[in-house]
Amino acid sequence: MREVKTWLAVISILAGLVVLPGFGSRRAKATTEESGDSVPHYVALLKAGTAQQKAQAAYWLGQQRSSSVSVVSALSSLLGDKTEVDASRYRPTTNDHRPTLGEEAAAALVQIGRPAIPQLIHVLKTSPSPEARKNAAWALGTLHETAAADGPLTA
Protein backbone atom coordinates (compact mmCIF):
# COMPACT_ATOMS: atom_id res chain seq x y z
CA MET A 1 0.00 0.00 0.00
CA ARG A 2 2.83 2.41 0.83
CA GLU A 3 4.47 1.62 -2.53
CA VAL A 4 1.18 2.39 -4.28
CA LYS A 5 0.87 5.73 -2.45
CA THR A 6 4.43 6.67 -3.27
CA TRP A 7 4.03 5.59 -6.87
CA LEU A 8 0.80 7.51 -7.36
CA ALA A 9 2.24 10.62 -5.70
CA VAL A 10 5.19 10.53 -8.10
CA ILE A 11 2.84 10.01 -11.03
CA SER A 12 0.69 12.94 -9.93
CA ILE A 13 3.74 15.19 -9.85
CA LEU A 14 5.03 13.95 -13.18
CA ALA A 15 1.60 14.18 -14.75
CA GLY A 16 1.40 17.83 -13.82
CA LEU A 17 4.80 18.55 -15.37
CA VAL A 18 4.91 16.44 -18.49
CA VAL A 19 2.69 16.09 -21.52
CA LEU A 20 3.63 12.81 -23.09
CA PRO A 21 4.30 13.13 -26.84
CA GLY A 22 2.03 10.97 -28.96
CA PHE A 23 -0.81 10.77 -26.44
CA GLY A 24 -3.48 12.88 -28.02
CA SER A 25 -0.75 15.11 -29.40
CA ARG A 26 -3.13 17.63 -30.93
CA ARG A 27 -5.61 17.35 -28.11
CA ALA A 28 -2.97 17.84 -25.41
CA LYS A 29 -2.23 21.24 -26.94
CA ALA A 30 -5.84 22.07 -27.67
CA THR A 31 -7.41 25.31 -26.59
CA THR A 32 -9.96 25.29 -23.80
CA GLU A 33 -12.79 25.33 -26.34
CA GLU A 34 -11.38 22.36 -28.25
CA SER A 35 -10.73 20.32 -25.13
CA GLY A 36 -14.32 20.97 -24.03
CA ASP A 37 -15.45 19.17 -27.18
CA SER A 38 -13.18 16.23 -26.35
CA VAL A 39 -14.49 15.65 -22.84
CA PRO A 40 -17.63 13.76 -23.98
CA HIS A 41 -15.43 11.51 -26.14
CA TYR A 42 -13.25 10.58 -23.17
CA VAL A 43 -16.25 10.11 -20.86
CA ALA A 44 -17.68 7.71 -23.46
CA LEU A 45 -14.37 5.81 -23.41
CA LEU A 46 -14.61 5.57 -19.61
CA LYS A 47 -17.97 3.89 -20.02
CA ALA A 48 -17.43 1.64 -23.04
CA GLY A 49 -13.72 1.32 -23.83
CA THR A 50 -11.26 -1.40 -22.98
CA ALA A 51 -9.50 -1.19 -19.62
CA GLN A 52 -6.47 0.32 -21.36
CA GLN A 53 -8.61 2.93 -23.14
CA LYS A 54 -10.41 3.74 -19.90
CA ALA A 55 -7.12 4.26 -18.08
CA GLN A 56 -5.83 6.51 -20.85
CA ALA A 57 -9.08 8.50 -20.82
CA ALA A 58 -8.90 8.82 -17.02
CA TYR A 59 -5.37 10.17 -17.29
CA TRP A 60 -6.37 12.68 -19.98
CA LEU A 61 -9.42 13.89 -18.03
CA GLY A 62 -7.30 14.27 -14.90
CA GLN A 63 -4.75 16.32 -16.83
CA GLN A 64 -7.56 18.56 -18.10
CA ARG A 65 -8.95 18.81 -14.56
CA SER A 66 -12.35 18.12 -16.08
CA SER A 67 -14.63 18.57 -13.11
CA SER A 68 -18.08 18.12 -14.64
CA VAL A 69 -20.49 15.84 -12.82
CA SER A 70 -20.38 13.32 -15.67
CA VAL A 71 -16.57 13.11 -15.51
CA VAL A 72 -16.38 12.75 -11.72
CA SER A 73 -19.21 10.21 -11.72
CA ALA A 74 -17.70 8.12 -14.52
CA LEU A 75 -14.27 8.13 -12.87
CA SER A 76 -15.66 7.21 -9.46
CA SER A 77 -17.52 4.26 -10.98
CA LEU A 78 -14.12 2.81 -11.96
CA LEU A 79 -12.51 3.01 -8.50
CA GLY A 80 -13.18 -0.66 -7.76
CA ASP A 81 -11.73 -2.00 -11.02
CA LYS A 82 -8.70 -4.23 -10.32
CA THR A 83 -7.70 -4.67 -13.97
CA GLU A 84 -4.01 -3.93 -14.45
CA VAL A 85 -3.11 -1.48 -17.21
CA ASP A 86 0.08 -0.54 -19.02
CA ALA A 87 0.47 3.10 -17.98
CA SER A 88 3.68 3.48 -20.00
CA ARG A 89 1.51 3.61 -23.13
CA TYR A 90 0.12 7.05 -22.20
CA ARG A 91 2.33 8.62 -19.51
CA PRO A 92 5.84 8.35 -18.08
CA THR A 93 6.25 5.67 -15.45
CA THR A 94 8.85 5.49 -12.70
CA ASN A 95 8.90 1.81 -11.79
CA ASP A 96 7.70 -1.66 -12.72
CA HIS A 97 4.41 -1.41 -10.81
CA ARG A 98 1.45 -1.93 -13.11
CA PRO A 99 -1.40 0.20 -11.79
CA THR A 100 -5.00 -0.91 -11.80
CA LEU A 101 -7.73 0.95 -13.61
CA GLY A 102 -9.16 1.90 -10.21
CA GLU A 103 -5.84 3.44 -9.16
CA GLU A 104 -5.68 5.44 -12.40
CA ALA A 105 -9.23 6.70 -11.81
CA ALA A 106 -8.28 7.70 -8.25
CA ALA A 107 -5.22 9.58 -9.52
CA ALA A 108 -7.40 11.43 -12.05
CA LEU A 109 -9.85 12.40 -9.31
CA VAL A 110 -6.93 13.78 -7.27
CA GLN A 111 -5.94 15.89 -10.27
CA ILE A 112 -9.51 17.20 -10.50
CA GLY A 113 -9.34 18.16 -6.83
CA ARG A 114 -12.11 19.72 -4.76
CA PRO A 115 -15.03 18.96 -7.12
CA ALA A 116 -14.30 15.23 -6.64
CA ILE A 117 -14.47 15.27 -2.83
CA PRO A 118 -18.25 14.71 -2.36
CA GLN A 119 -18.25 11.75 -4.77
CA LEU A 120 -15.14 10.23 -3.15
CA ILE A 121 -16.77 10.50 0.27
CA HIS A 122 -19.91 8.88 -1.13
CA VAL A 123 -17.89 5.95 -2.53
CA LEU A 124 -16.00 5.60 0.75
CA LYS A 125 -19.25 5.47 2.74
CA THR A 126 -21.42 3.34 0.46
CA SER A 127 -19.43 1.15 -1.91
CA PRO A 128 -19.57 -2.58 -1.25
CA SER A 129 -16.19 -2.91 -3.03
CA PRO A 130 -13.16 -2.86 -0.71
CA GLU A 131 -11.00 -1.87 -3.70
CA ALA A 132 -13.21 1.13 -4.48
CA ARG A 133 -13.18 2.21 -0.83
CA LYS A 134 -9.37 1.82 -0.68
CA ASN A 135 -8.86 3.95 -3.80
CA ALA A 136 -11.36 6.57 -2.61
CA ALA A 137 -9.60 6.75 0.77
CA TRP A 138 -6.22 7.12 -0.93
CA ALA A 139 -7.54 9.94 -3.15
CA LEU A 140 -9.10 11.76 -0.19
CA GLY A 141 -5.91 11.38 1.83
CA THR A 142 -3.83 12.73 -1.04
CA LEU A 143 -6.19 15.67 -1.47
CA HIS A 144 -5.95 16.32 2.28
CA GLU A 145 -2.14 16.23 2.18
CA THR A 146 -2.17 18.65 -0.76
CA ALA A 147 -4.52 20.95 1.13
CA ALA A 148 -2.29 20.84 4.19
CA ALA A 149 0.56 22.10 2.05
CA ASP A 150 -1.52 24.70 0.18
CA GLY A 151 -4.04 25.71 2.84
CA PRO A 152 -7.36 24.22 4.00
CA LEU A 153 -9.77 22.60 1.56
CA THR A 154 -13.31 23.84 1.60
CA ALA A 155 -15.73 21.70 -0.34
C-alpha positions as CSV (number, residue, x, y, z in Angstrom):
1,M,0.0,0.0,0.0
2,R,2.8,2.4,0.8
3,E,4.5,1.6,-2.5
4,V,1.2,2.4,-4.3
5,K,0.9,5.7,-2.5
6,T,4.4,6.7,-3.3
7,W,4.0,5.6,-6.9
8,L,0.8,7.5,-7.4
9,A,2.2,10.6,-5.7
10,V,5.2,10.5,-8.1
11,I,2.8,10.0,-11.0
12,S,0.7,12.9,-9.9
13,I,3.7,15.2,-9.8
14,L,5.0,14.0,-13.2
15,A,1.6,14.2,-14.7
16,G,1.4,17.8,-13.8
17,L,4.8,18.6,-15.4
18,V,4.9,16.4,-18.5
19,V,2.7,16.1,-21.5
20,L,3.6,12.8,-23.1
21,P,4.3,13.1,-26.8
22,G,2.0,11.0,-29.0
23,F,-0.8,10.8,-26.4
24,G,-3.5,12.9,-28.0
25,S,-0.7,15.1,-29.4
26,R,-3.1,17.6,-30.9
27,R,-5.6,17.3,-28.1
28,A,-3.0,17.8,-25.4
29,K,-2.2,21.2,-26.9
30,A,-5.8,22.1,-27.7
31,T,-7.4,25.3,-26.6
32,T,-10.0,25.3,-23.8
33,E,-12.8,25.3,-26.3
34,E,-11.4,22.4,-28.3
35,S,-10.7,20.3,-25.1
36,G,-14.3,21.0,-24.0
37,D,-15.5,19.2,-27.2
38,S,-13.2,16.2,-26.4
39,V,-14.5,15.6,-22.8
40,P,-17.6,13.8,-24.0
41,H,-15.4,11.5,-26.1
42,Y,-13.2,10.6,-23.2
43,V,-16.3,10.1,-20.9
44,A,-17.7,7.7,-23.5
45,L,-14.4,5.8,-23.4
46,L,-14.6,5.6,-19.6
47,K,-18.0,3.9,-20.0
48,A,-17.4,1.6,-23.0
49,G,-13.7,1.3,-23.8
50,T,-11.3,-1.4,-23.0
51,A,-9.5,-1.2,-19.6
52,Q,-6.5,0.3,-21.4
53,Q,-8.6,2.9,-23.1
54,K,-10.4,3.7,-19.9
55,A,-7.1,4.3,-18.1
56,Q,-5.8,6.5,-20.8
57,A,-9.1,8.5,-20.8
58,A,-8.9,8.8,-17.0
59,Y,-5.4,10.2,-17.3
60,W,-6.4,12.7,-20.0
61,L,-9.4,13.9,-18.0
62,G,-7.3,14.3,-14.9
63,Q,-4.8,16.3,-16.8
64,Q,-7.6,18.6,-18.1
65,R,-8.9,18.8,-14.6
66,S,-12.3,18.1,-16.1
67,S,-14.6,18.6,-13.1
68,S,-18.1,18.1,-14.6
69,V,-20.5,15.8,-12.8
70,S,-20.4,13.3,-15.7
71,V,-16.6,13.1,-15.5
72,V,-16.4,12.7,-11.7
73,S,-19.2,10.2,-11.7
74,A,-17.7,8.1,-14.5
75,L,-14.3,8.1,-12.9
76,S,-15.7,7.2,-9.5
77,S,-17.5,4.3,-11.0
78,L,-14.1,2.8,-12.0
79,L,-12.5,3.0,-8.5
80,G,-13.2,-0.7,-7.8
81,D,-11.7,-2.0,-11.0
82,K,-8.7,-4.2,-10.3
83,T,-7.7,-4.7,-14.0
84,E,-4.0,-3.9,-14.4
85,V,-3.1,-1.5,-17.2
86,D,0.1,-0.5,-19.0
87,A,0.5,3.1,-18.0
88,S,3.7,3.5,-20.0
89,R,1.5,3.6,-23.1
90,Y,0.1,7.0,-22.2
91,R,2.3,8.6,-19.5
92,P,5.8,8.3,-18.1
93,T,6.3,5.7,-15.4
94,T,8.8,5.5,-12.7
95,N,8.9,1.8,-11.8
96,D,7.7,-1.7,-12.7
97,H,4.4,-1.4,-10.8
98,R,1.4,-1.9,-13.1
99,P,-1.4,0.2,-11.8
100,T,-5.0,-0.9,-11.8
101,L,-7.7,0.9,-13.6
102,G,-9.2,1.9,-10.2
103,E,-5.8,3.4,-9.2
104,E,-5.7,5.4,-12.4
105,A,-9.2,6.7,-11.8
106,A,-8.3,7.7,-8.3
107,A,-5.2,9.6,-9.5
108,A,-7.4,11.4,-12.0
109,L,-9.8,12.4,-9.3
110,V,-6.9,13.8,-7.3
111,Q,-5.9,15.9,-10.3
112,I,-9.5,17.2,-10.5
113,G,-9.3,18.2,-6.8
114,R,-12.1,19.7,-4.8
115,P,-15.0,19.0,-7.1
116,A,-14.3,15.2,-6.6
117,I,-14.5,15.3,-2.8
118,P,-18.2,14.7,-2.4
119,Q,-18.2,11.8,-4.8
120,L,-15.1,10.2,-3.2
121,I,-16.8,10.5,0.3
122,H,-19.9,8.9,-1.1
123,V,-17.9,6.0,-2.5
124,L,-16.0,5.6,0.7
125,K,-19.3,5.5,2.7
126,T,-21.4,3.3,0.5
127,S,-19.4,1.2,-1.9
128,P,-19.6,-2.6,-1.3
129,S,-16.2,-2.9,-3.0
130,P,-13.2,-2.9,-0.7
131,E,-11.0,-1.9,-3.7
132,A,-13.2,1.1,-4.5
133,R,-13.2,2.2,-0.8
134,K,-9.4,1.8,-0.7
135,N,-8.9,3.9,-3.8
136,A,-11.4,6.6,-2.6
137,A,-9.6,6.7,0.8
138,W,-6.2,7.1,-0.9
139,A,-7.5,9.9,-3.1
140,L,-9.1,11.8,-0.2
141,G,-5.9,11.4,1.8
142,T,-3.8,12.7,-1.0
143,L,-6.2,15.7,-1.5
144,H,-6.0,16.3,2.3
145,E,-2.1,16.2,2.2
146,T,-2.2,18.6,-0.8
147,A,-4.5,20.9,1.1
148,A,-2.3,20.8,4.2
149,A,0.6,22.1,2.1
150,D,-1.5,24.7,0.2
151,G,-4.0,25.7,2.8
152,P,-7.4,24.2,4.0
153,L,-9.8,22.6,1.6
154,T,-13.3,23.8,1.6
155,A,-15.7,21.7,-0.3
